[in-house]
Each structure stands twice: as structure tokens, then as C-alpha cells.
Amino acid sequence: MPVRIGFTVFRKQMLEKELDNIMGLLPQLGVEKVFLTGDMISGDISPDSRIDLVVVHDTDAAFGRRADFFSYHLASMVAVDCQVYTPREFEEMQDTLPALCLAKKYGRVIFSAE
């Protein structure tokens, strides 16, 4: 008889598997740094949990279009939300923009080109 696990445990396993896949792709995408944030850091996994990433990437794309590149290249079985900032934006706003402050304080660096 198969072992039944709760949906939260199953969702967490799905998220972790997809995160591993994403981490394997990051070196090929030319990113400088990627922070994991959100539910996967807080441990508050729910049916709506997704992979939340703050990405530092040198790009000329408009802010609202930057995540499109990652949506295409990071095809995933779960939702992935990418907030993409240029290195200059990250440097200038890391201590004032709440999303960047939280990423630096609580997020986990899952990739760094340094």
C-alpha cells in the first residue's frame, strides 16, 4: 500500500525539486546573483506557494519585461516569480527598496557569479 503524505509536504517536495532544476540552469543565464525569498525561506508552505527569486542581471530591458526572459528559460512545474534588477539598481536601492532589503536580510543566495 502506498504511503500517503500531506499536500503541504508534497508541495514542499515539488518546490525543492524545481528549485534544484532552476539552480542548475542559473550559471548559463548570465546572472550575477540570485536570492531565494518568500515561502521557501519562511517555511510557510501552502497550496499557493511558489518559488520567489530576486535576480541581479545586467539587462537593458524595461523593468516590467525583465522577468519574461526568466519565465522562458526557467520553465517550471510550479509558479516562479522573478523580480529582476540591474547591478546598478541593486547597488543603489539595496538598503531602501523593501524587496531588496528583505532579500538581503532574510533571503538565501542560491547563485553568485563572484
PDB file as gemmi writes it, atoms N, CA and C in Angstrom:
CRYST1    1.000    1.000    1.000  90.00  90.00  90.00 P 1                      
ATOM      1  N   MET A   1       0.845  -1.177   0.000  1.00  0.00           N  
ATOM      2  CA  MET A   1       0.000   0.000   0.000  1.00  0.00           C  
ATOM      3  C   MET A   1       0.894   1.245   0.000  1.00  0.00           C  
ATOM      4  N   PRO A   2       0.623   2.215  -0.893  1.00  0.00           N  
ATOM      5  CA  PRO A   2       1.448   3.420  -0.944  1.00  0.00           C  
ATOM      6  C   PRO A   2       1.296   4.267   0.316  1.00  0.00           C  
ATOM      7  N   VAL A   3       2.343   4.978   0.622  1.00  0.00           N  
ATOM      8  CA  VAL A   3       2.327   5.879   1.770  1.00  0.00           C  
ATOM      9  C   VAL A   3       1.710   7.197   1.330  1.00  0.00           C  
ATOM     10  N   ARG A   4       0.780   7.702   2.109  1.00  0.00           N  
ATOM     11  CA  ARG A   4       0.145   8.978   1.786  1.00  0.00           C  
ATOM     12  C   ARG A   4       0.818  10.079   2.593  1.00  0.00           C  
ATOM     13  N   ILE A   5       1.077  11.160   1.924  1.00  0.00           N  
ATOM     14  CA  ILE A   5       1.660  12.303   2.617  1.00  0.00           C  
ATOM     15  C   ILE A   5       0.741  13.499   2.445  1.00  0.00           C  
ATOM     16  N   GLY A   6       0.837  14.434   3.358  1.00  0.00           N  
ATOM     17  CA  GLY A   6       0.019  15.628   3.283  1.00  0.00           C  
ATOM     18  C   GLY A   6       0.391  16.490   2.092  1.00  0.00           C  
ATOM     19  N   PHE A   7      -0.579  17.301   1.652  1.00  0.00           N  
ATOM     20  CA  PHE A   7      -0.339  18.137   0.486  1.00  0.00           C  
ATOM     21  C   PHE A   7       0.787  19.134   0.719  1.00  0.00           C  
ATOM     22  N   THR A   8       0.884  19.651   1.925  1.00  0.00           N  
ATOM     23  CA  THR A   8       1.950  20.613   2.210  1.00  0.00           C  
ATOM     24  C   THR A   8       3.318  19.969   2.033  1.00  0.00           C  
ATOM     25  N   VAL A   9       3.462  18.749   2.492  1.00  0.00           N  
ATOM     26  CA  VAL A   9       4.733  18.036   2.328  1.00  0.00           C  
ATOM     27  C   VAL A   9       4.998  17.790   0.849  1.00  0.00           C  
ATOM     28  N   PHE A  10       3.972  17.383   0.113  1.00  0.00           N  
ATOM     29  CA  PHE A  10       4.109  17.144  -1.321  1.00  0.00           C  
ATOM     30  C   PHE A  10       4.482  18.429  -2.050  1.00  0.00           C  
ATOM     31  N   ARG A  11       3.813  19.536  -1.698  1.00  0.00           N  
ATOM     32  CA  ARG A  11       4.104  20.822  -2.342  1.00  0.00           C  
ATOM     33  C   ARG A  11       5.546  21.239  -2.060  1.00  0.00           C  
ATOM     34  N   LYS A  12       5.989  21.054  -0.834  1.00  0.00           N  
ATOM     35  CA  LYS A  12       7.365  21.402  -0.474  1.00  0.00           C  
ATOM     36  C   LYS A  12       8.351  20.576  -1.294  1.00  0.00           C  
ATOM     37  N   GLN A  13       8.076  19.296  -1.466  1.00  0.00           N  
ATOM     38  CA  GLN A  13       8.951  18.443  -2.273  1.00  0.00           C  
ATOM     39  C   GLN A  13       8.987  18.913  -3.727  1.00  0.00           C  
ATOM     40  N   MET A  14       7.826  19.297  -4.259  1.00  0.00           N  
ATOM     41  CA  MET A  14       7.769  19.810  -5.633  1.00  0.00           C  
ATOM     42  C   MET A  14       8.599  21.082  -5.770  1.00  0.00           C  
ATOM     43  N   LEU A  15       8.425  21.996  -4.818  1.00  0.00           N  
ATOM     44  CA  LEU A  15       9.161  23.260  -4.855  1.00  0.00           C  
ATOM     45  C   LEU A  15      10.668  23.015  -4.789  1.00  0.00           C  
ATOM     46  N   GLU A  16      11.088  22.136  -3.899  1.00  0.00           N  
ATOM     47  CA  GLU A  16      12.520  21.853  -3.753  1.00  0.00           C  
ATOM     48  C   GLU A  16      13.095  21.206  -5.013  1.00  0.00           C  
ATOM     49  N   LYS A  17      12.338  20.310  -5.625  1.00  0.00           N  
ATOM     50  CA  LYS A  17      12.799  19.668  -6.860  1.00  0.00           C  
ATOM     51  C   LYS A  17      12.951  20.695  -7.981  1.00  0.00           C  
ATOM     52  N   GLU A  18      11.956  21.563  -8.129  1.00  0.00           N  
ATOM     53  CA  GLU A  18      12.024  22.585  -9.175  1.00  0.00           C  
ATOM     54  C   GLU A  18      13.132  23.599  -8.888  1.00  0.00           C  
ATOM     55  N   LEU A  19      13.334  23.928  -7.619  1.00  0.00           N  
ATOM     56  CA  LEU A  19      14.419  24.845  -7.271  1.00  0.00           C  
ATOM     57  C   LEU A  19      15.768  24.241  -7.646  1.00  0.00           C  
ATOM     58  N   ASP A  20      15.952  22.960  -7.403  1.00  0.00           N  
ATOM     59  CA  ASP A  20      17.196  22.291  -7.809  1.00  0.00           C  
ATOM     60  C   ASP A  20      17.405  22.394  -9.317  1.00  0.00           C  
ATOM     61  N   ASN A  21      16.333  22.192 -10.086  1.00  0.00           N  
ATOM     62  CA  ASN A  21      16.430  22.315 -11.542  1.00  0.00           C  
ATOM     63  C   ASN A  21      16.822  23.733 -11.950  1.00  0.00           C  
ATOM     64  N   ILE A  22      16.189  24.714 -11.324  1.00  0.00           N  
ATOM     65  CA  ILE A  22      16.477  26.120 -11.624  1.00  0.00           C  
ATOM     66  C   ILE A  22      17.925  26.457 -11.285  1.00  0.00           C  
ATOM     67  N   MET A  23      18.386  25.993 -10.133  1.00  0.00           N  
ATOM     68  CA  MET A  23      19.764  26.284  -9.722  1.00  0.00           C  
ATOM     69  C   MET A  23      20.766  25.724 -10.728  1.00  0.00           C  
ATOM     70  N   GLY A  24      20.442  24.625 -11.358  1.00  0.00           N  
ATOM     71  CA  GLY A  24      21.313  24.058 -12.374  1.00  0.00           C  
ATOM     72  C   GLY A  24      21.367  24.885 -13.644  1.00  0.00           C  
ATOM     73  N   LEU A  25      20.325  25.675 -13.900  1.00  0.00           N  
ATOM     74  CA  LEU A  25      20.265  26.499 -15.109  1.00  0.00           C  
ATOM     75  C   LEU A  25      20.881  27.885 -14.931  1.00  0.00           C  
ATOM     76  N   LEU A  26      20.923  28.386 -13.718  1.00  0.00           N  
ATOM     77  CA  LEU A  26      21.343  29.767 -13.475  1.00  0.00           C  
ATOM     78  C   LEU A  26      22.724  30.119 -14.031  1.00  0.00           C  
ATOM     79  N   PRO A  27      23.738  29.259 -13.912  1.00  0.00           N  
ATOM     80  CA  PRO A  27      25.059  29.641 -14.434  1.00  0.00           C  
ATOM     81  C   PRO A  27      25.066  29.923 -15.938  1.00  0.00           C  
ATOM     82  N   GLN A  28      24.133  29.361 -16.668  1.00  0.00           N  
ATOM     83  CA  GLN A  28      24.087  29.537 -18.117  1.00  0.00           C  
ATOM     84  C   GLN A  28      23.343  30.796 -18.543  1.00  0.00           C  
ATOM     85  N   LEU A  29      22.689  31.471 -17.610  1.00  0.00           N  
ATOM     86  CA  LEU A  29      21.820  32.593 -17.959  1.00  0.00           C  
ATOM     87  C   LEU A  29      22.471  33.960 -17.797  1.00  0.00           C  
ATOM     88  N   GLY A  30      23.703  34.014 -17.369  1.00  0.00           N  
ATOM     89  CA  GLY A  30      24.408  35.285 -17.276  1.00  0.00           C  
ATOM     90  C   GLY A  30      23.995  36.160 -16.109  1.00  0.00           C  
ATOM     91  N   VAL A  31      23.418  35.570 -15.078  1.00  0.00           N  
ATOM     92  CA  VAL A  31      23.011  36.362 -13.918  1.00  0.00           C  
ATOM     93  C   VAL A  31      24.205  36.585 -12.999  1.00  0.00           C  
ATOM     94  N   GLU A  32      24.142  37.664 -12.228  1.00  0.00           N  
ATOM     95  CA  GLU A  32      25.216  37.958 -11.280  1.00  0.00           C  
ATOM     96  C   GLU A  32      24.938  37.352  -9.911  1.00  0.00           C  
ATOM     97  N   LYS A  33      23.679  37.475  -9.474  1.00  0.00           N  
ATOM     98  CA  LYS A  33      23.324  36.956  -8.150  1.00  0.00           C  
ATOM     99  C   LYS A  33      21.829  36.661  -8.130  1.00  0.00           C  
ATOM    100  N   VAL A  34      21.456  35.617  -7.383  1.00  0.00           N  
ATOM    101  CA  VAL A  34      20.044  35.264  -7.241  1.00  0.00           C  
ATOM    102  C   VAL A  34      19.772  34.928  -5.778  1.00  0.00           C  
ATOM    103  N   PHE A  35      18.738  35.576  -5.232  1.00  0.00           N  
ATOM    104  CA  PHE A  35      18.292  35.324  -3.863  1.00  0.00           C  
ATOM    105  C   PHE A  35      16.982  34.552  -3.907  1.00  0.00           C  
ATOM    106  N   LEU A  36      16.859  33.540  -3.068  1.00  0.00           N  
ATOM    107  CA  LEU A  36      15.588  32.855  -2.851  1.00  0.00           C  
ATOM    108  C   LEU A  36      14.895  33.567  -1.699  1.00  0.00           C  
ATOM    109  N   THR A  37      13.623  33.914  -1.878  1.00  0.00           N  
ATOM    110  CA  THR A  37      12.857  34.617  -0.849  1.00  0.00           C  
ATOM    111  C   THR A  37      11.496  33.938  -0.690  1.00  0.00           C  
ATOM    112  N   GLY A  38      10.638  34.537   0.090  1.00  0.00           N  
ATOM    113  CA  GLY A  38       9.255  34.085   0.183  1.00  0.00           C  
ATOM    114  C   GLY A  38       9.039  32.859   1.050  1.00  0.00           C  
ATOM    115  N   ASP A  39       8.008  32.089   0.688  1.00  0.00           N  
ATOM    116  CA  ASP A  39       7.572  30.943   1.486  1.00  0.00           C  
ATOM    117  C   ASP A  39       8.648  29.885   1.666  1.00  0.00           C  
ATOM    118  N   MET A  40       9.498  29.709   0.693  1.00  0.00           N  
ATOM    119  CA  MET A  40      10.534  28.682   0.819  1.00  0.00           C  
ATOM    120  C   MET A  40      11.577  29.061   1.864  1.00  0.00           C  
ATOM    121  N   ILE A  41      11.703  30.327   2.151  1.00  0.00           N  
ATOM    122  CA  ILE A  41      12.619  30.773   3.204  1.00  0.00           C  
ATOM    123  C   ILE A  41      11.908  30.753   4.558  1.00  0.00           C  
ATOM    124  N   SER A  42      10.674  31.241   4.579  1.00  0.00           N  
ATOM    125  CA  SER A  42       9.941  31.296   5.852  1.00  0.00           C  
ATOM    126  C   SER A  42       9.473  29.918   6.304  1.00  0.00           C  
ATOM    127  N   GLY A  43       9.364  28.982   5.361  1.00  0.00           N  
ATOM    128  CA  GLY A  43       8.879  27.647   5.695  1.00  0.00           C  
ATOM    129  C   GLY A  43       7.368  27.559   5.761  1.00  0.00           C  
ATOM    130  N   ASP A  44       6.696  28.647   5.420  1.00  0.00           N  
ATOM    131  CA  ASP A  44       5.236  28.705   5.460  1.00  0.00           C  
ATOM    132  C   ASP A  44       4.670  28.239   4.113  1.00  0.00           C  
ATOM    133  N   ILE A  45       4.782  26.947   3.845  1.00  0.00           N  
ATOM    134  CA  ILE A  45       4.363  26.384   2.564  1.00  0.00           C  
ATOM    135  C   ILE A  45       2.852  26.171   2.560  1.00  0.00           C  
ATOM    136  N   SER A  46       2.209  26.580   1.466  1.00  0.00           N  
ATOM    137  CA  SER A  46       0.769  26.406   1.289  1.00  0.00           C  
ATOM    138  C   SER A  46       0.515  25.933  -0.143  1.00  0.00           C  
ATOM    139  N   PRO A  47      -0.727  25.604  -0.472  1.00  0.00           N  
ATOM    140  CA  PRO A  47      -1.022  25.188  -1.848  1.00  0.00           C  
ATOM    141  C   PRO A  47      -0.671  26.251  -2.889  1.00  0.00           C  
ATOM    142  N   ASP A  48      -0.633  27.518  -2.478  1.00  0.00           N  
ATOM    143  CA  ASP A  48      -0.325  28.609  -3.400  1.00  0.00           C  
ATOM    144  C   ASP A  48       1.151  28.997  -3.409  1.00  0.00           C  
ATOM    145  N   SER A  49       1.966  28.322  -2.645  1.00  0.00           N  
ATOM    146  CA  SER A  49       3.388  28.682  -2.566  1.00  0.00           C  
ATOM    147  C   SER A  49       4.054  28.548  -3.923  1.00  0.00           C  
ATOM    148  N   ARG A  50       4.987  29.444  -4.164  1.00  0.00           N  
ATOM    149  CA  ARG A  50       5.735  29.460  -5.416  1.00  0.00           C  
ATOM    150  C   ARG A  50       7.200  29.662  -5.086  1.00  0.00           C  
ATOM    151  N   ILE A  51       8.014  29.672  -6.105  1.00  0.00           N  
ATOM    152  CA  ILE A  51       9.430  29.972  -5.940  1.00  0.00           C  
ATOM    153  C   ILE A  51       9.599  31.462  -6.206  1.00  0.00           C  
ATOM    154  N   ASP A  52      10.037  32.199  -5.198  1.00  0.00           N  
ATOM    155  CA  ASP A  52      10.234  33.647  -5.310  1.00  0.00           C  
ATOM    156  C   ASP A  52      11.724  33.938  -5.401  1.00  0.00           C  
ATOM    157  N   LEU A  53      12.113  34.634  -6.467  1.00  0.00           N  
ATOM    158  CA  LEU A  53      13.520  34.940  -6.697  1.00  0.00           C  
ATOM    159  C   LEU A  53      13.723  36.433  -6.902  1.00  0.00           C  
ATOM    160  N   VAL A  54      14.795  36.958  -6.333  1.00  0.00           N  
ATOM    161  CA  VAL A  54      15.278  38.299  -6.648  1.00  0.00           C  
ATOM    162  C   VAL A  54      16.562  38.080  -7.430  1.00  0.00           C  
ATOM    163  N   VAL A  55      16.570  38.584  -8.663  1.00  0.00           N  
ATOM    164  CA  VAL A  55      17.660  38.316  -9.598  1.00  0.00           C  
ATOM    165  C   VAL A  55      18.401  39.609  -9.907  1.00  0.00           C  
ATOM    166  N   VAL A  56      19.731  39.551  -9.852  1.00  0.00           N  
ATOM    167  CA  VAL A  56      20.569  40.672 -10.280  1.00  0.00           C  
ATOM    168  C   VAL A  56      21.150  40.265 -11.629  1.00  0.00           C  
ATOM    169  N   HIS A  57      20.748  41.023 -12.668  1.00  0.00           N  
ATOM    170  CA  HIS A  57      21.080  40.648 -14.044  1.00  0.00           C  
ATOM    171  C   HIS A  57      21.303  41.911 -14.865  1.00  0.00           C  
ATOM    172  N   ASP A  58      22.393  41.958 -15.597  1.00  0.00           N  
ATOM    173  CA  ASP A  58      22.701  43.114 -16.440  1.00  0.00           C  
ATOM    174  C   ASP A  58      21.843  43.046 -17.697  1.00  0.00           C  
ATOM    175  N   THR A  59      20.887  43.955 -17.800  1.00  0.00           N  
ATOM    176  CA  THR A  59      19.949  43.951 -18.921  1.00  0.00           C  
ATOM    177  C   THR A  59      19.534  45.370 -19.269  1.00  0.00           C  
ATOM    178  N   ASP A  60      19.141  45.552 -20.527  1.00  0.00           N  
ATOM    179  CA  ASP A  60      18.604  46.836 -20.975  1.00  0.00           C  
ATOM    180  C   ASP A  60      17.082  46.810 -21.051  1.00  0.00           C  
ATOM    181  N   ALA A  61      16.480  45.674 -20.765  1.00  0.00           N  
ATOM    182  CA  ALA A  61      15.024  45.529 -20.868  1.00  0.00           C  
ATOM    183  C   ALA A  61      14.321  46.420 -19.845  1.00  0.00           C  
ATOM    184  N   ALA A  62      13.120  46.855 -20.211  1.00  0.00           N  
ATOM    185  CA  ALA A  62      12.296  47.637 -19.288  1.00  0.00           C  
ATOM    186  C   ALA A  62      11.974  46.782 -18.064  1.00  0.00           C  
ATOM    187  N   PHE A  63      11.818  47.422 -16.916  1.00  0.00           N  
ATOM    188  CA  PHE A  63      11.609  46.687 -15.668  1.00  0.00           C  
ATOM    189  C   PHE A  63      10.464  45.674 -15.785  1.00  0.00           C  
ATOM    190  N   GLY A  64       9.365  46.086 -16.362  1.00  0.00           N  
ATOM    191  CA  GLY A  64       8.196  45.221 -16.469  1.00  0.00           C  
ATOM    192  C   GLY A  64       8.367  44.036 -17.403  1.00  0.00           C  
ATOM    193  N   ARG A  65       9.411  44.054 -18.231  1.00  0.00           N  
ATOM    194  CA  ARG A  65       9.639  42.974 -19.200  1.00  0.00           C  
ATOM    195  C   ARG A  65      10.796  42.052 -18.817  1.00  0.00           C  
ATOM    196  N   ARG A  66      11.523  42.393 -17.799  1.00  0.00           N  
ATOM    197  CA  ARG A  66      12.735  41.637 -17.453  1.00  0.00           C  
ATOM    198  C   ARG A  66      12.459  40.196 -17.048  1.00  0.00           C  
ATOM    199  N   ALA A  67      11.384  39.965 -16.342  1.00  0.00           N  
ATOM    200  CA  ALA A  67      11.076  38.612 -15.876  1.00  0.00           C  
ATOM    201  C   ALA A  67      10.725  37.675 -17.026  1.00  0.00           C  
ATOM    202  N   ASP A  68      10.347  38.229 -18.183  1.00  0.00           N  
ATOM    203  CA  ASP A  68       9.979  37.394 -19.333  1.00  0.00           C  
ATOM    204  C   ASP A  68      11.114  36.457 -19.732  1.00  0.00           C  
ATOM    205  N   PHE A  69      12.327  36.964 -19.717  1.00  0.00           N  
ATOM    206  CA  PHE A  69      13.499  36.154 -20.068  1.00  0.00           C  
ATOM    207  C   PHE A  69      13.581  34.925 -19.165  1.00  0.00           C  
ATOM    208  N   PHE A  70      13.363  35.130 -17.885  1.00  0.00           N  
ATOM    209  CA  PHE A  70      13.471  34.034 -16.924  1.00  0.00           C  
ATOM    210  C   PHE A  70      12.254  33.112 -16.983  1.00  0.00           C  
ATOM    211  N   SER A  71      11.088  33.657 -17.263  1.00  0.00           N  
ATOM    212  CA  SER A  71       9.908  32.810 -17.433  1.00  0.00           C  
ATOM    213  C   SER A  71      10.119  31.831 -18.577  1.00  0.00           C  
ATOM    214  N   TYR A  72      10.750  32.301 -19.632  1.00  0.00           N  
ATOM    215  CA  TYR A  72      11.009  31.446 -20.795  1.00  0.00           C  
ATOM    216  C   TYR A  72      12.068  30.387 -20.485  1.00  0.00           C  
ATOM    217  N   HIS A  73      13.163  30.805 -19.879  1.00  0.00           N  
ATOM    218  CA  HIS A  73      14.293  29.902 -19.661  1.00  0.00           C  
ATOM    219  C   HIS A  73      14.171  29.031 -18.412  1.00  0.00           C  
ATOM    220  N   LEU A  74      13.349  29.423 -17.470  1.00  0.00           N  
ATOM    221  CA  LEU A  74      13.191  28.645 -16.238  1.00  0.00           C  
ATOM    222  C   LEU A  74      11.827  27.962 -16.205  1.00  0.00           C  
ATOM    223  N   ALA A  75      11.459  27.331 -17.295  1.00  0.00           N  
ATOM    224  CA  ALA A  75      10.175  26.622 -17.351  1.00  0.00           C  
ATOM    225  C   ALA A  75      10.094  25.683 -16.151  1.00  0.00           C  
ATOM    226  N   SER A  76       8.986  25.743 -15.446  1.00  0.00           N  
ATOM    227  CA  SER A  76       8.871  25.011 -14.189  1.00  0.00           C  
ATOM    228  C   SER A  76       7.472  24.429 -14.026  1.00  0.00           C  
ATOM    229  N   MET A  77       7.387  23.374 -13.236  1.00  0.00           N  
ATOM    230  CA  MET A  77       6.098  22.753 -12.915  1.00  0.00           C  
ATOM    231  C   MET A  77       5.342  23.557 -11.852  1.00  0.00           C  
ATOM    232  N   VAL A  78       6.031  24.492 -11.200  1.00  0.00           N  
ATOM    233  CA  VAL A  78       5.410  25.347 -10.189  1.00  0.00           C  
ATOM    234  C   VAL A  78       5.619  26.799 -10.597  1.00  0.00           C  
ATOM    235  N   ALA A  79       4.837  27.684 -10.025  1.00  0.00           N  
ATOM    236  CA  ALA A  79       4.969  29.103 -10.336  1.00  0.00           C  
ATOM    237  C   ALA A  79       6.312  29.631  -9.830  1.00  0.00           C  
ATOM    238  N   VAL A  80       6.947  30.445 -10.672  1.00  0.00           N  
ATOM    239  CA  VAL A  80       8.207  31.089 -10.307  1.00  0.00           C  
ATOM    240  C   VAL A  80       8.023  32.585 -10.514  1.00  0.00           C  
ATOM    241  N   ASP A  81       8.261  33.362  -9.462  1.00  0.00           N  
ATOM    242  CA  ASP A  81       8.151  34.815  -9.539  1.00  0.00           C  
ATOM    243  C   ASP A  81       9.552  35.402  -9.463  1.00  0.00           C  
ATOM    244  N   CYS A  82       9.955  36.095 -10.525  1.00  0.00           N  
ATOM    245  CA  CYS A  82      11.288  36.710 -10.574  1.00  0.00           C  
ATOM    246  C   CYS A  82      11.152  38.221 -10.555  1.00  0.00           C  
ATOM    247  N   GLN A  83      11.831  38.852  -9.621  1.00  0.00           N  
ATOM    248  CA  GLN A  83      11.984  40.301  -9.619  1.00  0.00           C  
ATOM    249  C   GLN A  83      13.414  40.557 -10.065  1.00  0.00           C  
ATOM    250  N   VAL A  84      13.567  41.240 -11.191  1.00  0.00           N  
ATOM    251  CA  VAL A  84      14.883  41.379 -11.806  1.00  0.00           C  
ATOM    252  C   VAL A  84      15.355  42.826 -11.708  1.00  0.00           C  
ATOM    253  N   TYR A  85      16.565  42.997 -11.167  1.00  0.00           N  
ATOM    254  CA  TYR A  85      17.176  44.312 -11.010  1.00  0.00           C  
ATOM    255  C   TYR A  85      18.548  44.303 -11.663  1.00  0.00           C  
ATOM    256  N   THR A  86      18.925  45.433 -12.241  1.00  0.00           N  
ATOM    257  CA  THR A  86      20.268  45.539 -12.798  1.00  0.00           C  
ATOM    258  C   THR A  86      21.261  45.656 -11.643  1.00  0.00           C  
ATOM    259  N   PRO A  87      22.538  45.397 -11.896  1.00  0.00           N  
ATOM    260  CA  PRO A  87      23.531  45.561 -10.828  1.00  0.00           C  
ATOM    261  C   PRO A  87      23.524  46.980 -10.244  1.00  0.00           C  
ATOM    262  N   ARG A  88      23.352  47.969 -11.104  1.00  0.00           N  
ATOM    263  CA  ARG A  88      23.331  49.358 -10.631  1.00  0.00           C  
ATOM    264  C   ARG A  88      22.114  49.604  -9.735  1.00  0.00           C  
ATOM    265  N   GLU A  89      20.940  49.138 -10.165  1.00  0.00           N  
ATOM    266  CA  GLU A  89      19.732  49.295  -9.345  1.00  0.00           C  
ATOM    267  C   GLU A  89      19.897  48.598  -8.004  1.00  0.00           C  
ATOM    268  N   PHE A  90      20.437  47.403  -8.038  1.00  0.00           N  
ATOM    269  CA  PHE A  90      20.625  46.661  -6.795  1.00  0.00           C  
ATOM    270  C   PHE A  90      21.556  47.424  -5.858  1.00  0.00           C  
ATOM    271  N   GLU A  91      22.649  47.910  -6.389  1.00  0.00           N  
ATOM    272  CA  GLU A  91      23.621  48.649  -5.573  1.00  0.00           C  
ATOM    273  C   GLU A  91      22.992  49.907  -4.974  1.00  0.00           C  
ATOM    274  N   GLU A  92      22.227  50.642  -5.784  1.00  0.00           N  
ATOM    275  CA  GLU A  92      21.648  51.908  -5.335  1.00  0.00           C  
ATOM    276  C   GLU A  92      20.454  51.736  -4.395  1.00  0.00           C  
ATOM    277  N   MET A  93      19.703  50.649  -4.549  1.00  0.00           N  
ATOM    278  CA  MET A  93      18.447  50.518  -3.800  1.00  0.00           C  
ATOM    279  C   MET A  93      18.428  49.389  -2.776  1.00  0.00           C  
ATOM    280  N   GLN A  94      19.524  48.691  -2.593  1.00  0.00           N  
ATOM    281  CA  GLN A  94      19.518  47.524  -1.706  1.00  0.00           C  
ATOM    282  C   GLN A  94      19.205  47.856  -0.247  1.00  0.00           C  
ATOM    283  N   ASP A  95      19.416  49.090   0.145  1.00  0.00           N  
ATOM    284  CA  ASP A  95      19.140  49.473   1.532  1.00  0.00           C  
ATOM    285  C   ASP A  95      17.865  50.291   1.688  1.00  0.00           C  
ATOM    286  N   THR A  96      17.177  50.589   0.567  1.00  0.00           N  
ATOM    287  CA  THR A  96      15.973  51.415   0.651  1.00  0.00           C  
ATOM    288  C   THR A  96      14.724  50.736   0.094  1.00  0.00           C  
ATOM    289  N   LEU A  97      14.866  49.907  -0.907  1.00  0.00           N  
ATOM    290  CA  LEU A  97      13.715  49.227  -1.502  1.00  0.00           C  
ATOM    291  C   LEU A  97      13.368  47.996  -0.660  1.00  0.00           C  
ATOM    292  N   PRO A  98      12.144  47.928  -0.133  1.00  0.00           N  
ATOM    293  CA  PRO A  98      11.791  46.822   0.767  1.00  0.00           C  
ATOM    294  C   PRO A  98      12.086  45.429   0.211  1.00  0.00           C  
ATOM    295  N   ALA A  99      11.784  45.176  -1.047  1.00  0.00           N  
ATOM    296  CA  ALA A  99      12.028  43.839  -1.621  1.00  0.00           C  
ATOM    297  C   ALA A  99      13.504  43.470  -1.555  1.00  0.00           C  
ATOM    298  N   LEU A 100      14.370  44.441  -1.806  1.00  0.00           N  
ATOM    299  CA  LEU A 100      15.809  44.170  -1.780  1.00  0.00           C  
ATOM    300  C   LEU A 100      16.331  44.077  -0.353  1.00  0.00           C  
ATOM    301  N   CYS A 101      15.814  44.915   0.531  1.00  0.00           N  
ATOM    302  CA  CYS A 101      16.212  44.835   1.947  1.00  0.00           C  
ATOM    303  C   CYS A 101      15.873  43.463   2.520  1.00  0.00           C  
ATOM    304  N   LEU A 102      14.665  42.988   2.228  1.00  0.00           N  
ATOM    305  CA  LEU A 102      14.238  41.680   2.735  1.00  0.00           C  
ATOM    306  C   LEU A 102      15.046  40.547   2.115  1.00  0.00           C  
ATOM    307  N   ALA A 103      15.346  40.665   0.825  1.00  0.00           N  
ATOM    308  CA  ALA A 103      16.149  39.630   0.165  1.00  0.00           C  
ATOM    309  C   ALA A 103      17.528  39.544   0.806  1.00  0.00           C  
ATOM    310  N   LYS A 104      18.133  40.698   1.065  1.00  0.00           N  
ATOM    311  CA  LYS A 104      19.462  40.706   1.682  1.00  0.00           C  
ATOM    312  C   LYS A 104      19.421  40.195   3.118  1.00  0.00           C  
ATOM    313  N   LYS A 105      18.386  40.581   3.860  1.00  0.00           N  
ATOM    314  CA  LYS A 105      18.325  40.241   5.280  1.00  0.00           C  
ATOM    315  C   LYS A 105      17.886  38.796   5.521  1.00  0.00           C  
ATOM    316  N   TYR A 106      16.860  38.348   4.809  1.00  0.00           N  
ATOM    317  CA  TYR A 106      16.276  37.031   5.082  1.00  0.00           C  
ATOM    318  C   TYR A 106      16.465  36.012   3.958  1.00  0.00           C  
ATOM    319  N   GLY A 107      16.717  36.505   2.752  1.00  0.00           N  
ATOM    320  CA  GLY A 107      16.832  35.602   1.609  1.00  0.00           C  
ATOM    321  C   GLY A 107      18.096  34.758   1.658  1.00  0.00           C  
ATOM    322  N   ARG A 108      18.106  33.746   0.814  1.00  0.00           N  
ATOM    323  CA  ARG A 108      19.265  32.860   0.708  1.00  0.00           C  
ATOM    324  C   ARG A 108      19.849  33.014  -0.688  1.00  0.00           C  
ATOM    325  N   VAL A 109      21.138  33.306  -0.765  1.00  0.00           N  
ATOM    326  CA  VAL A 109      21.799  33.406  -2.066  1.00  0.00           C  
ATOM    327  C   VAL A 109      21.915  31.992  -2.625  1.00  0.00           C  
ATOM    328  N   ILE A 110      21.255  31.762  -3.769  1.00  0.00           N  
ATOM    329  CA  ILE A 110      21.315  30.432  -4.385  1.00  0.00           C  
ATOM    330  C   ILE A 110      22.251  30.405  -5.587  1.00  0.00           C  
ATOM    331  N   PHE A 111      22.697  31.604  -6.008  1.00  0.00           N  
ATOM    332  CA  PHE A 111      23.700  31.674  -7.067  1.00  0.00           C  
ATOM    333  C   PHE A 111      24.430  33.000  -6.955  1.00  0.00           C  
ATOM    334  N   SER A 112      25.730  32.953  -7.147  1.00  0.00           N  
ATOM    335  CA  SER A 112      26.553  34.155  -7.214  1.00  0.00           C  
ATOM    336  C   SER A 112      27.671  33.903  -8.208  1.00  0.00           C  
ATOM    337  N   ALA A 113      27.808  34.811  -9.165  1.00  0.00           N  
ATOM    338  CA  ALA A 113      28.848  34.668 -10.181  1.00  0.00           C  
ATOM    339  C   ALA A 113      30.223  35.010  -9.622  1.00  0.00           C  
ATOM    340  N   GLU A 114      30.271  35.602  -8.458  1.00  0.00           N  
ATOM    341  CA  GLU A 114      31.545  36.019  -7.852  1.00  0.00           C  
ATOM    342  C   GLU A 114      32.366  34.844  -7.414  1.00  0.00           C  
TER     343      GLU A 114                                                      
END                                                                             
